[in-house]
Amino acid sequence: MRLSWGENLGMALAAVWTHRFRSALTVLGIVIGITTVVTVASLLSGLRQGIVTLFQELGPDNIFVYKTSGDPQGSFPSPKEQRRKPILPEYAELLRRLCPSVEDASISLYVPPVVGRRPVTARVPGYESDNVYLTGVTANHLSISPREVAAGRVFTPDEEHRAARVALLGADVARVLFPGGDGVGRRIVVDGAEYEVLGVFAKAKGGFFGQNRQDLEILIPFETARLRYPQLRDRVLITAKARPGMRRAAYEEVEGILRRIRRTPPGEPNDFSISTPDQIVQQFDRMTRLIVLATLAVSGLGLLVGGIGVMNIMLVSVTERTREIGVRKAVGARRQDIVAQFLLEATALTGSGGLVGLGLSLAATMTIGKLMPSLPSVVPLWALAAGLTVSVLVGLFFGVWPALKAARLDPVVALRYE
């Protein structure tokens, strides 16, 4: 008697359903492993998508030059990097003149969250926030890294050159200080200095963990920031915008010019940090790769435990169904038919565990998205496909021995089995 693959699969699913409680306990490790991997992959994919969008908004053709590596607004550089010479504002004009592939260059001065011993705070009558990032930028900065203005206008080159006390607010800062949405034309006090609000930016796209720091920024003219904070000369960042299709050439030109200006000896590493948006995304990918490897190690233990459980339960099943195997062999079933039957049963068992794991990961991802709207979470199709494939492969691998043991049974001995 020969059964088709469809009939074998039906028998396998029926066997799993008949012992559903035992099956559920057997594949618990597989469920946990698949749930962990797919959930982590979904969260990391969402984070990466947010970061890519963030740097696309900052300008894909931009090149960033800073004294140290890391985030200018919150980095903790090494002592060696701290001893580097500062990036001077004058470099921007030199890059414009000496780099043919550079279209323009802007200057930013980042004010740390704490100046001296006092936190930087923004306030208006009745409202106050210390969750702000104060940055001084040149007037051309918003043409190099464009941002949508929801209300009002940006400051002009004349206002920047004469160090006017004007400010532009990120969407979240404006919402906290002016809940009624009437911030344009009003005055705010930031770190003890008064500024007139010229404009409010629209909600920024992308971000890290769903939060885009641009929404918490207060932008003031660069000259205003330089006069207000003369002690922060080592917190200057230059953004050079490459001409269309010439970013690689612009990167090499900027690096070469800065090495000459700063008299970096040949063969010595740069004494400044230079990066592009895709390099920053690659750094994030390297970090997440370590997280994925750690997750795979943890989930691999769950899959191993689940696989051993499947092999054990299939060996028990072979023993319980010895007489059934003898009857099938007596009426003409071949060894490969018996192997196929038990392999399909093992893969049906682990595959059902994989499907449960995928369902739990989807539920966990959606729950995290609801509880933490700022944390992007996207379930990639490759993670779903990989999770299901791995669960089936676990069943195939750990089901081989029980299937071969069943196929090798002597039908005469099997029919006598009680």
C-alpha positions in Angstrom: 0.0 0.0 0.0 1.5 3.3 -1.1 0.3 6.6 0.1 0.7 9.9 -1.7 2.5 12.8 -0.2 -0.8 14.5 0.5 -2.1 11.5 2.3 1.1 11.2 4.3 0.9 14.9 5.3 -2.8 14.4 6.3 -1.8 11.5 8.6 1.1 13.6 10.0 -1.2 16.5 10.9 -3.8 14.1 12.3 -1.1 12.5 14.6 0.0 16.0 15.8 -3.6 17.0 16.5 -4.4 13.8 18.3 -1.6 14.5 20.8 -1.9 18.3 20.7 -1.0 18.9 24.4 2.1 16.6 24.1 3.0 18.3 20.8 2.7 21.8 22.3 5.0 20.9 25.1 7.5 19.3 22.7 7.8 22.3 20.4 7.8 25.0 23.2 11.6 25.5 22.7 11.0 26.0 18.9 8.2 28.5 19.6 10.4 30.5 22.0 13.4 30.5 19.6 11.4 31.6 16.5 9.5 34.2 18.5 12.7 35.7 19.8 14.5 35.8 16.4 11.6 37.3 14.4 10.7 39.9 17.1 14.3 41.1 17.4 14.7 41.1 13.6 11.4 43.1 13.3 12.5 45.8 15.8 16.0 46.1 14.3 14.5 46.4 10.8 12.3 49.2 12.0 15.2 51.0 13.7 17.3 50.7 10.5 14.5 52.1 8.4 14.1 55.0 10.7 17.8 55.8 10.7 18.0 55.5 6.9 15.1 57.9 6.6 16.7 60.3 9.1 19.9 60.5 7.1 18.1 60.8 3.8 16.4 63.9 5.3 19.8 65.2 6.5 21.0 65.0 2.9 22.4 61.9 1.1 25.1 63.9 -0.6 26.4 65.6 2.5 29.8 65.0 4.2 30.1 65.7 7.9 33.4 66.9 9.4 33.8 67.0 13.2 36.7 67.0 15.7 35.8 63.6 17.2 33.9 60.5 16.2 30.4 59.9 17.4 27.4 62.1 17.9 28.3 65.8 18.3 25.4 66.4 20.6 26.0 63.5 23.0 29.3 61.7 22.3 31.9 60.8 24.9 35.2 60.8 22.9 38.4 59.1 23.9 41.1 61.2 25.6 43.2 61.0 22.4 40.4 62.5 20.3 39.7 65.2 22.9 43.3 66.4 22.4 42.7 67.0 18.7 42.7 70.6 17.4 39.2 72.0 16.9 37.5 72.3 13.6 37.6 76.0 12.7 34.6 77.8 11.0 37.1 79.2 8.4 37.4 75.7 7.0 34.0 76.0 5.4 35.1 78.8 3.1 38.3 77.0 2.2 36.3 73.8 1.3 34.0 75.9 -1.0 37.0 77.5 -2.7 39.4 74.5 -2.9 37.1 71.6 -3.6 35.6 71.6 -7.1 33.2 68.8 -6.2 31.8 70.6 -3.2 28.8 72.8 -3.9 28.4 74.5 -0.6 29.4 74.1 3.1 27.6 75.1 6.3 28.7 75.5 9.9 27.0 74.2 13.0 27.9 74.8 16.7 26.4 72.3 19.1 25.7 73.5 22.6 25.8 70.6 25.1 22.8 69.9 27.3 24.7 71.2 30.3 26.7 74.4 30.0 29.0 74.9 33.1 26.8 73.4 35.8 23.4 74.5 34.5 21.2 72.6 32.1 20.1 74.4 29.0 16.4 75.2 29.5 13.8 76.8 27.3 10.9 78.5 28.9 8.0 80.9 28.3 5.5 82.1 30.8 3.8 79.0 32.2 5.9 76.4 30.3 9.4 75.1 30.5 11.5 72.3 29.1 15.0 71.1 29.6 14.7 68.4 26.9 16.0 70.6 24.2 19.1 70.8 21.9 20.4 74.2 21.2 22.4 74.5 17.9 23.8 77.5 16.1 23.8 77.2 12.3 24.7 79.3 9.3 21.9 80.6 7.1 22.8 78.2 4.3 22.4 75.2 6.5 18.8 74.8 5.7 19.5 74.7 2.0 22.1 72.0 2.5 19.9 70.0 4.9 16.4 71.1 3.9 13.6 70.9 6.5 9.9 71.6 6.1 8.7 74.8 7.9 5.2 74.4 9.2 4.8 78.0 10.3 6.7 81.2 9.9 10.1 81.5 8.1 13.8 80.8 8.5 16.4 83.4 9.4 18.1 85.3 6.6 21.9 85.6 5.9 21.7 89.2 7.1 20.1 88.1 10.4 22.8 85.5 10.8 25.7 87.9 10.1 24.5 90.5 12.6 23.9 87.8 15.3 20.2 88.5 15.6 18.5 86.9 18.6 16.1 84.8 16.6 15.2 81.1 16.8 13.6 78.2 14.9 11.8 75.5 16.9 11.5 71.8 16.3 8.0 70.4 16.3 8.1 68.8 19.8 9.7 71.9 21.4 7.0 74.1 19.9 4.3 71.8 21.1 5.6 71.8 24.7 6.2 75.6 24.9 3.2 76.7 22.8 0.5 74.1 23.1 -1.9 76.4 21.3 0.3 76.4 18.2 0.9 80.2 18.3 4.7 80.2 18.7 5.6 82.3 15.7 6.4 85.9 16.7 6.5 85.1 20.4 9.6 85.3 22.6 11.3 82.5 24.5 14.2 82.4 27.0 16.8 79.8 26.3 19.7 79.4 28.7 19.1 82.9 30.1 18.9 84.7 26.7 15.8 85.9 25.0 15.0 85.0 21.3 12.2 85.8 18.9 10.6 82.7 17.3 10.7 83.1 13.6 9.4 79.7 12.6 8.4 76.2 13.6 9.5 73.1 11.7 7.1 70.3 10.7 7.5 66.9 12.4 10.7 65.3 11.2 10.9 62.0 9.5 12.9 59.0 10.6 14.9 58.8 13.8 16.6 56.6 16.3 14.2 54.5 18.4 11.5 56.5 16.7 12.7 59.8 18.2 14.2 62.4 15.8 16.4 64.8 17.7 15.5 67.5 15.2 12.1 67.7 16.8 13.8 68.8 20.0 16.2 71.3 18.4 16.2 75.0 18.8 18.2 76.6 15.9 19.8 80.0 16.3 22.1 81.9 14.0 25.7 80.6 14.1 27.2 84.0 14.9 24.7 84.4 17.7 25.8 81.1 19.2 29.5 81.9 18.7 29.1 85.2 20.6 26.9 83.6 23.3 29.2 80.6 23.8 32.8 81.5 22.9 34.1 78.7 25.1 32.6 76.0 22.8 34.9 76.5 19.8 35.7 72.8 19.7 32.1 71.8 19.1 31.9 73.0 15.5 30.7 70.7 12.7 31.0 71.4 9.0 28.6 69.9 6.6 29.9 69.9 3.0 27.3 69.3 0.2 28.7 67.4 -2.8 27.6 68.3 -6.3 25.1 65.7 -7.8 26.9 62.4 -8.5 30.2 63.6 -7.1 30.1 62.6 -3.4 33.0 60.2 -3.7 35.2 62.8 -5.3 34.0 65.4 -2.8 34.8 63.1 0.1 38.4 62.6 -1.1 38.9 66.3 -1.8 37.5 67.4 1.6 39.7 64.8 3.4 42.8 65.8 1.4 42.3 69.6 2.0 41.7 69.1 5.7 44.9 67.0 6.1 46.9 69.7 4.3 45.3 72.5 6.4 45.9 70.7 9.7 49.3 69.5 8.5 48.7 65.8 9.1 51.8 63.9 8.2 51.6 61.3 5.4 50.8 57.9 6.6 49.3 59.2 9.9 45.5 58.7 10.5 43.2 61.7 10.3 43.1 64.0 13.3 39.4 64.7 12.6 36.3 62.7 11.9 34.8 62.6 8.4 31.7 60.6 7.6 28.8 60.3 5.2 25.2 59.2 5.8 25.7 55.7 4.4 28.9 55.2 6.5 26.8 56.0 9.6 24.2 53.5 8.5 26.9 50.9 8.0 28.2 51.5 11.5 24.6 50.9 12.8 24.5 47.7 10.7 27.7 46.4 12.3 26.3 47.1 15.8 23.0 45.3 15.0 24.9 42.4 13.5 26.3 41.7 17.0 22.8 41.9 18.5 21.5 39.5 15.8 24.4 37.0 16.5 23.6 37.1 20.3 19.9 36.6 19.6 20.7 33.7 17.3 22.8 32.1 20.0 20.0 32.4 22.5 17.3 31.2 20.2 19.6 28.5 18.9 19.5 26.9 22.4 15.7 27.0 22.3 15.7 25.3 18.8 18.2 22.7 20.0 16.1 21.9 23.0 13.0 21.8 20.9 14.7 19.6 18.3 15.8 17.1 20.9 12.3 17.1 22.3 10.9 16.4 18.8 13.4 13.5 18.3 12.5 12.0 21.7 8.7 12.2 21.1 9.1 10.7 17.6 11.1 7.8 19.1 8.2 7.3 21.5 5.8 7.5 18.7 7.7 4.8 16.7 7.5 2.6 19.8 3.8 3.3 20.3 3.0 2.6 16.6 5.2 -0.5 16.0 2.2 -2.7 15.2 0.8 0.0 12.8 4.2 0.1 11.0 4.2 -3.7 10.7 0.7 -3.7 9.2 1.7 -1.0 6.7 4.8 -3.0 5.7 2.8 -6.2 5.4 0.4 -4.7 2.9 3.2 -3.3 0.7 4.5 -0.1 2.2 8.2 0.5 1.2 10.9 1.7 3.5 10.9 5.2 1.9 7.1 5.4 2.5 7.7 4.8 6.3 10.6 7.3 6.3 8.4 9.9 4.5 5.5 9.4 6.9 7.6 10.0 10.1 9.7 12.8 8.5 6.4 14.6 7.5 5.1 14.1 11.0 8.3 15.6 12.6 8.2 18.5 10.2 4.5 19.1 10.8 5.2 19.1 14.5 8.1 21.7 14.2 6.3 23.6 11.4 3.3 24.1 13.6 5.6 25.3 16.4 7.2 27.7 13.9 3.7 29.1 12.9 2.8 29.6 16.5 6.2 31.4 17.0 5.5 33.6 14.0 2.0 34.5 15.3 3.5 35.4 18.8 6.2 37.5 17.2 3.7 39.4 15.1 1.5 40.0 18.2 4.6 41.0 20.3 5.7 43.5 17.5 2.3 45.0 17.2 2.0 45.3 21.0 5.4 47.0 21.3 4.3 49.4 18.5 1.1 50.2 20.4 2.8 50.7 23.8 5.8 52.6 22.4 4.6 54.5 19.2 8.0 56.2 19.0 9.7 52.8 18.5 9.3 51.8 14.8 8.6 48.1 14.3 8.3 46.5 10.9 8.0 42.7 10.4 10.2 41.9 7.3 9.0 39.1 5.0 12.4 37.5 5.0 12.2 37.0 8.8 8.9 35.3 8.5 10.1 33.0 5.7 13.4 32.3 7.5 11.5 31.5 10.8 9.2 29.0 9.1 12.0 27.5 7.1 14.3 27.0 10.1 11.4 25.3 12.1 10.8 22.9 9.2 14.5 22.1 8.9 14.7 21.4 12.6 12.0 18.8 12.1 13.8 17.2 9.2 17.1 17.1 11.0 15.9 15.6 14.3 13.3 13.4 12.6 15.7 11.4 10.5 16.8 9.0 13.2 13.3 8.1 14.4 12.1 7.8 10.7 15.0 5.4 9.9 14.4 3.4 13.0 10.7 3.0 12.0 11.7 2.0 8.4 14.1 -0.7 9.6 11.6 -2.5 11.8 11.0 -6.1 10.8 7.4 -6.5 9.8 7.1 -9.9 11.4 8.5 -8.7 14.7 6.4 -5.5 14.4 3.1 -7.5 13.9 3.8 -9.6 17.1 4.4 -6.3 19.1 1.9 -5.8 21.9 
